[in-house]
Amino acid sequence: MTDHPTEPWYPTAAYLYVLHLDGPQLAWEFLRRNPDYRLDWLRRRRRPNAAQGWGLRLMEDPALDARDAHPAWFPDHDGVLQVHPDADAPPDAGAFEFWNVPGRKHLVHDGKRLVLTAHWPGCCARLVLAPGLADGMACLYARRSCATPCIHYRALATALDALTAASVAVPVAAVRARPTPAALQELHTLQALDAVLAGASLRQVAEGLFGADAVADWHADGGLRSKVRRLVQRGDALMRGGYSRLAQLPPLEKGRSASSADRP
């Protein structure tokens, strides 16, 4: 008999990083668990266009969690900043300086653009660098026009404020408030999903998530069983297409369609 406390999914501490992920990062956590996606990753050389069906520009290694992966979603979500050369820059114009971008940097060409991702405590910035942009060149930030520009411009302003503040002084740590119920649900959903993918029963999932004492009076019609079942169903739905809403993607193509799972 398998000793479930030794299973990788059992210790909740292994999932604490999930509490601090944003929407696109959470989307990747669910997608990388999809068996069909993992199969496409193994066959990526024979199926060079497979990424498009998953809402990606390029296939990303599913063995990497959101702390190390850099999935290139298509289209970009609201937090992505486009950086362009300023063709009519005033004398005091700000300049793009690669080494002054705060945090741990990751640079990748996604097939069409050069994308810079920077992580520092409490934040993640994603910059699309336009062709012709060079270090030290006057620059401006842009986003695509849309039917509801005010909402998207607020997201752009928030991302710029975070980038500007960190450029002045990069924090060595981030003080966070108590996790929200929504963040805890994401953690429990991923843990429950991993458990059932590993063959655990609903009762074993409940014990891993809520402790042995919580399942002492386990029965078929109990509220805890219903709660765990809903977490499992939600995780499966997000894994099989619902992740697209977390990444702010349009409905996926037939065969990769979004599910009915909603982010809380």
N, C-alpha and C positions, 0 to 999 in steps of 0.2 A: 504494500500500500504506500502511496506517495505521501511523504511528510510535507504537507502544504506550507507550514511555517518556513520551510527552507526554499520555497519557490520564489523566483524573482519578483512576482507580483505581490507577494504577501506583505512585506514591510511598507507601510504608508510613507515612511521617511524618504523612500526612494522616489516618491512622486512630489515632494515639496516644491521642487522647481516649477511645477505646473501652475502654482499659485501666482506666479509673476509673469506669465506669458500673455502676450497680446493676441488679438484675433487671428492674424496670419500664422503666428507660431502655434497656436492651438490647432488650427486647421491642419498644419503639417503633422502634429502628433496623431491625429485621427487618420489621415491619409496613409501615413507610413505603416500603419497596422493592417491595411487592407490587403488580403491575400492576392487579389488580382493585380494590385499595384506592385506588390513584391515580385510577382511573376513577370510583369512587364519590365521591371528593373533588370531581372536576370536575362531577359530577351531583348534588351534595349538596342543591341547592335543589329539585330534582325528587324527591329521595329523602330526606326529612327524618329517616327512621328508620333509615337505613343504618348509622349508628354502632353500633347494638346488635348487629348481626351480626358486628362486629369486636371485641366486648368493650369498647367505648368508650361513654361517656355522650354525648360530642360528637365530631364529626369534627375532626381536627387536620390542619394543613397538612403534607403529606409532604415539602415542600421544606425544612422545618426539621429539623435533626438534634437529637439528644437534649440538646445544650447550650442550645438555644433553645426547644424544644417543651415543652409541658406537657400531655400526653395525660391525659384523665380516664378511668381504667380503671373498669370495673364488673364485679364488685364491687371494693371497695378491697382493696389488699394489706396485709400485716401491718404495714408500717412507717407507715401512715397514722394520725395522732393525731386523735381527735375532741375538740374543746374545747367544754365546756358551762358555762353559768353555775352557780355553786355556790349552791344555794338555802339552805344551812344552813352558811355559811362561819364558821369561828372567827376571832377577831380577827387572828391572824397569817397568815391565808390568803394564798396567792400570787394575784397578779392578772394578767390578760391585758393585756399592753402591746404594742400593734402595733409601735411604733417600736423596742422593745427586742428584737424577734425578730431574730436575727442574720442577716447575709448579704444577698444580693441577692434582693429579694422580688418575687413575681408573684402577683397576686390575680385570680381568675376565678370567675364563677358558672357551674357546670356544668349548669344546668337545674333543679337541686333544692337545691344547697348552695353556700355560699361557700367556696372552697378557696384556701388560702394556701400557696404553695411558696417555700421559702427555700433558697438555695444559698450555701455558703461553702466555702473550701478544704478538701477532704477529706470533705464531707458534703452531704446534701440532706435537708431536713425538709419533710413534707407535713402540713398541718393543715387539718381540716374544721371551720369555725366554725359553731356552732349558732345558729339564730335566737334573737335576744334577747341575744346576747353583745355587750357593748360594751367599748370600750377602758377599761382601769382597773377592770373588774369582776372580782370573785373568781371563779376558774374551777377546773374539775377536768377531768381527762383520762379518756377512756373508750374501750372497744372492745366489739364485739359478743361475746356469749357464743357458745361453740362446744363441740364434743365433745372437743377437746384444748386446753383453756385454758392449760395451763402453757407449752406451746411458744409460743403467741401472746402470752402475757403477757411472756415473755422478750424477744420482739421489741419489744413496747411499751416495756419498761424500757430497752432499748438505745437506742431512738429518743429517749426522754426524757433519758437521760444525755447523749447527744450535744447535744441542744438546750440543756440546762442549762449544760453546760460552755462552749458557744459564747456563751451569753448573758452569761457572766461576762467572757470575753475571746475575741473573734473572732480566730482565727489569720489571719495575713496570707499564710501559705503552708502547704502540707502536705508533710511528708516521708514518702515512701512507700517501702516495701520493693520489692525486685526483683519485677517482674510474675510472677504465678503462671502455671503452664502452662495453667490454665483460662482466665485472662484473655487470654493470647496466642492461644489457640485461637479465642476470640471475635473478636479482631482479624483473624486470618487468614481466619476464616469469612466475615466481612463483606467483606473485600477480595476474596476469591475470588468471592463472589456478585456483587459489582459488576462484576468482570471478565467473567464469563460473560454477565451481562445486557447488557454492552456489546459482546458478540460475540467475546471472546477465546477462544483455544483453551486446552486444559489446559496445554500447554507454555508458552504465553505467561503464563498465570496463575502457573505455577511460577517463571518467571523474575522476575515482579513480586514474588512473596512471598519467594523464597529466593536470588535473584541469578542472574546469567548463568552463573557457574561451576557452580552446582548442576545445571544442565540440560545440561551439556556432554556427558554420556553418556546422554542421555534415550533411553529405549526403551519399547516398549509394555508390557512386563511388569515394568518397574522399580518399586521401592518408592516413589519420589518421585511417579510418576504415580498410583499407588494412593492415596497420601496426599492429593494435590490433588483427586482425584476424590471422595474421602470428604468433604473440606471443602466442595466444591461441592454435593454431595448434601445435606449437613447444612444448609448455608445455605438451599437451596431449601425444605427441609422446615420449617425455622424460619420462613421467610418466609410459607409457605402454611398456617400454623396452629400450628406448634410454639411460636411466640412466646408463646402463652397460658400455658405453664408458667412462663416467665420472669416474667410479670406476675402470677402466682399466680391465674389465672382458671380457672373451671370449664371443662369441655369446651365448645367453641363449637358453635353451632347447625349443622345440616346445611348443607353448602355452604361452611362456614368451619371445618371440623373440624380438630382438632389433629393434627399429624403424629406420627410415631414418634421424632422427633429429641429427644434428651435433652441437657440442659445437663451439661457435664462436672463 
